[in-house]
Amino acid sequence: QVQLVESGGGLVQAGDSLRLSCAASGRTFSYLNMGWFRQAPGKEREFVAAISWSGGRTNYADSVKGRFTISRDNAKSTVYLQMSSLKIEDTAAYYCGAAKIALAALGTAAVDFGSWGQGTQVTVSS
Protein backbone atom coordinates (compact mmCIF):
# COMPACT_ATOMS: atom_id res chain seq x y z
CA GLN A 1 0.00 0.00 0.00
CA VAL A 2 1.23 3.46 -0.86
CA GLN A 3 0.11 6.86 0.33
CA LEU A 4 0.01 9.62 -2.26
CA VAL A 5 0.16 13.39 -1.89
CA GLU A 6 -0.40 15.64 -4.89
CA SER A 7 0.89 19.20 -5.17
CA GLY A 8 1.55 21.90 -7.72
CA GLY A 9 -1.93 22.97 -8.70
CA GLY A 10 -2.98 26.56 -8.99
CA LEU A 11 -4.69 29.30 -10.97
CA VAL A 12 -3.13 29.95 -14.37
CA GLN A 13 -4.10 31.56 -17.64
CA ALA A 14 -4.86 29.72 -20.84
CA GLY A 15 -1.64 28.87 -22.63
CA ASP A 16 0.41 28.69 -19.43
CA SER A 17 2.28 25.68 -18.09
CA LEU A 18 2.13 23.93 -14.75
CA ARG A 19 3.83 20.91 -13.22
CA LEU A 20 2.05 18.63 -10.81
CA SER A 21 3.86 16.32 -8.44
CA CYS A 22 2.69 13.22 -6.64
CA ALA A 23 4.88 12.05 -3.78
CA ALA A 24 4.48 8.47 -2.66
CA SER A 25 5.38 6.74 0.55
CA GLY A 26 5.72 3.00 0.78
CA ARG A 27 8.25 0.51 -0.47
CA THR A 28 6.28 -0.76 -3.46
CA PHE A 29 6.25 2.46 -5.52
CA SER A 30 8.92 1.25 -7.93
CA TYR A 31 6.77 -1.74 -8.90
CA LEU A 32 3.56 0.17 -9.52
CA ASN A 33 2.19 1.82 -12.62
CA MET A 34 1.04 5.34 -11.80
CA GLY A 35 -1.77 7.38 -13.28
CA TRP A 36 -3.11 10.91 -13.29
CA PHE A 37 -6.86 11.44 -13.46
CA ARG A 38 -8.98 14.55 -13.20
CA GLN A 39 -12.48 15.39 -12.17
CA ALA A 40 -14.40 18.53 -12.96
CA PRO A 41 -17.51 19.53 -10.98
CA GLY A 42 -20.49 17.44 -11.99
CA LYS A 43 -18.39 15.13 -14.13
CA GLU A 44 -16.92 11.69 -13.63
CA ARG A 45 -13.24 11.15 -12.96
CA GLU A 46 -11.44 10.82 -16.28
CA PHE A 47 -8.10 9.40 -17.32
CA VAL A 48 -5.34 11.86 -18.14
CA ALA A 49 -2.05 9.95 -18.31
CA ALA A 50 -0.34 6.84 -17.01
CA ILE A 51 3.21 5.60 -16.78
CA SER A 52 4.50 2.09 -16.31
CA TRP A 53 6.39 1.03 -13.21
CA SER A 54 9.69 1.20 -15.11
CA GLY A 55 8.85 4.47 -16.83
CA GLY A 56 9.29 2.82 -20.19
CA ARG A 57 5.68 3.12 -21.32
CA THR A 58 3.20 5.95 -21.17
CA ASN A 59 -0.43 6.45 -22.18
CA TYR A 60 -2.30 9.70 -22.66
CA ALA A 61 -5.86 10.75 -23.14
CA ASP A 62 -6.41 12.16 -26.62
CA SER A 63 -7.42 15.48 -25.10
CA VAL A 64 -3.96 16.04 -23.57
CA LYS A 65 -1.71 14.23 -26.02
CA GLY A 66 1.09 16.51 -27.18
CA ARG A 67 0.48 18.97 -24.33
CA PHE A 68 1.00 16.92 -21.16
CA THR A 69 3.95 14.73 -20.22
CA ILE A 70 3.98 12.18 -17.43
CA SER A 71 7.26 11.11 -15.86
CA ARG A 72 8.51 9.47 -12.71
CA ASP A 73 11.56 9.39 -10.51
CA ASN A 74 11.62 6.09 -8.66
CA ALA A 75 14.57 7.22 -6.53
CA LYS A 76 12.38 10.03 -5.21
CA SER A 77 9.14 8.01 -5.25
CA THR A 78 7.51 10.79 -7.21
CA VAL A 79 5.49 11.01 -10.38
CA TYR A 80 5.07 14.24 -12.31
CA LEU A 81 2.62 15.68 -14.79
CA GLN A 82 4.04 18.49 -16.88
CA MET A 83 1.18 20.43 -18.42
CA SER A 84 1.66 22.99 -21.16
CA SER A 85 -0.61 24.98 -23.45
CA LEU A 86 -3.29 24.73 -20.80
CA LYS A 87 -6.88 25.21 -21.86
CA ILE A 88 -9.92 26.30 -19.91
CA GLU A 89 -11.32 22.78 -20.27
CA ASP A 90 -8.31 21.43 -18.34
CA THR A 91 -9.80 22.98 -15.21
CA ALA A 92 -10.38 20.18 -12.70
CA ALA A 93 -9.15 18.56 -9.53
CA TYR A 94 -6.21 16.33 -10.48
CA TYR A 95 -5.60 13.07 -8.67
CA CYS A 96 -2.80 10.56 -8.88
CA GLY A 97 -3.39 6.91 -8.30
CA ALA A 98 -1.25 3.82 -7.96
CA ALA A 99 -1.98 0.59 -9.76
CA LYS A 100 -3.68 -1.97 -7.56
CA ILE A 101 -1.43 -4.75 -8.85
CA ALA A 102 2.37 -4.60 -8.98
CA LEU A 103 4.13 -5.06 -12.33
CA ALA A 104 0.79 -5.01 -14.15
CA ALA A 105 0.16 -4.14 -17.77
CA LEU A 106 -0.37 -0.41 -18.20
CA GLY A 107 -4.06 0.41 -18.05
CA THR A 108 -6.11 3.57 -18.31
CA ALA A 109 -9.22 2.71 -16.33
CA ALA A 110 -9.77 4.28 -12.93
CA VAL A 111 -10.73 0.87 -11.51
CA ASP A 112 -7.16 -0.29 -12.15
CA PHE A 113 -5.83 2.34 -9.75
CA GLY A 114 -6.26 3.11 -6.09
CA SER A 115 -4.62 4.74 -3.10
CA TRP A 116 -5.86 8.07 -4.41
CA GLY A 117 -4.35 11.23 -3.06
CA GLN A 118 -6.40 14.21 -1.87
CA GLY A 119 -6.12 15.92 -5.24
CA THR A 120 -4.77 19.28 -6.34
CA GLN A 121 -6.92 21.90 -8.05
CA VAL A 122 -5.96 23.28 -11.44
CA THR A 123 -7.94 26.27 -12.64
CA VAL A 124 -7.30 27.73 -16.08
CA SER A 125 -8.73 31.15 -16.82
CA SER A 126 -9.10 32.96 -20.11
For each residue, the residues with C-beta under 8 A, 3 or more apart:
1: 26 28 115
2: 24 25 26 28 29 32 98 115
3: 24 25 26 115
4: 22 23 24 96 97 98 115 116 117
5: 22 23 117 118
6: 9 20 21 22 94 95 96 117 118 119 120
7: 20 21 22 23 120
8: 18 19 20 21 120
9: 6 18 20 93 94 120 121 122 123
10: 18 121 122 123
11: 123 125
12: 16 17 18 86 122 123 124 125
13: 16 86 124 125 126
14: 86 87 88 124 125 126
15: 85 86
16: 12 13 86 124
17: 12 82 83 84 85 86
18: 8 9 10 12 83 86 122
19: 8 80 81 82 83
20: 6 7 8 9 36 80 81 83 94 96 120 122
21: 6 7 8 78 79 80
22: 4 5 6 7 34 36 78 79 80 81 96 117
23: 4 5 7 76 77 78
24: 2 3 4 29 34 77 78 79 98
25: 2 3 77
26: 1 2 3 29 77
27:
28: 1 2 31 32 102
29: 2 24 26 32 74 77 98
30: 53 74 77
31: 28 53 102 103
32: 2 28 29 53 98 99 102
33: 50 51 52 53 98 99 104 106 107 112 113
34: 22 24 50 51 53 70 72 79 96 97 98 99
35: 47 48 49 50 51 96 97 98 99 108 112 113
36: 20 22 48 49 50 70 79 81 94 95 96 97
37: 45 46 47 48 94 95 96 97 110 113
38: 45 46 48 90 92 93 94 95 122
39: 43 44 45 46 92 93 95 119
40: 43 91 92 93
41:
42:
43: 39 40 46 92
44: 39
45: 37 38 39 95 110
46: 37 38 39 43 61
47: 35 37 50 59 61 108 109 110
48: 35 36 37 38 60 61 64 68 81 94
49: 35 36 58 59 60 61 64 68 69 70 81
50: 33 34 35 36 47 58 59 70 106 107 108
51: 33 34 35 55 57 58 70 71 72 79 106
52: 33 55 56 57 58 106
53: 30 31 32 33 34 99 102 103
54: 57
55: 51 52 71 72 74
56: 52
57: 51 52 54 106
58: 49 50 51 52 70 106
59: 47 49 50 106 108
60: 48 49 64 65 68 70
61: 46 47 48 49 64 65 108
62: 65
63: 89
64: 48 49 60 61 67 68 83 90
65: 60 61 62 68
66:
67: 64 83 84 85 86
68: 48 49 60 64 65 81 82 83 84
69: 49 81 82
70: 34 36 49 50 51 58 60 79 80 81 82
71: 51 55 79 80 82
72: 34 51 55 78 79 80
73: 76 77 78 79 80
74: 29 30 55 77
75:
76: 23 73
77: 23 24 25 26 29 30 73 74
78: 21 22 23 24 72 73
79: 21 22 24 34 36 51 70 71 72 73 96
80: 19 20 21 22 70 71 72 73
81: 19 20 22 36 48 49 68 69 70 94 96
82: 17 19 68 69 70 71
83: 17 18 19 20 64 67 68 86 90 122
84: 17 67 68
85: 15 17 67
86: 12 13 14 15 16 17 18 67 83 90 122 124
87: 14 90 124
88: 14 91 124 125 126
89: 63 124
90: 38 64 83 86 87 122 124
91: 40 88 122 123 124
92: 38 39 40 43 121 122
93: 9 38 39 40 119 120 121 122
94: 6 9 20 36 37 38 48 81 119 120 121 122
95: 6 36 37 38 39 45 116 117 119
96: 4 6 20 22 34 35 36 37 79 81 116 117
97: 4 34 35 36 37 110 113 114 115 116 117
98: 2 4 24 29 32 33 34 35 113 114 115
99: 32 33 34 35 53 102 104 107 112 113 114
100: 104 112 113 114
101: 104 112
102: 28 31 32 53 99
103: 31 53
104: 33 99 100 101 107 112
105:
106: 33 50 51 52 57 58 59
107: 33 50 99 104 112 113
108: 35 47 50 59 61 112
109: 47 112 113
110: 37 45 47 97 113
111:
112: 33 35 99 100 101 104 107 108 109
113: 33 35 37 97 98 99 100 107 109 110 116
114: 97 98 99 100
115: 1 2 3 4 97 98
116: 4 95 96 97 113 119
117: 4 5 6 22 95 96 97 120
118: 5 6
119: 6 39 93 94 95 116
120: 6 7 8 9 20 93 94 117
121: 9 10 92 93 94
122: 9 10 12 18 20 38 83 86 90 91 92 93 94
123: 9 10 11 12 91
124: 12 13 14 16 86 87 88 89 90 91
125: 11 12 13 14 88
126: 13 14 88
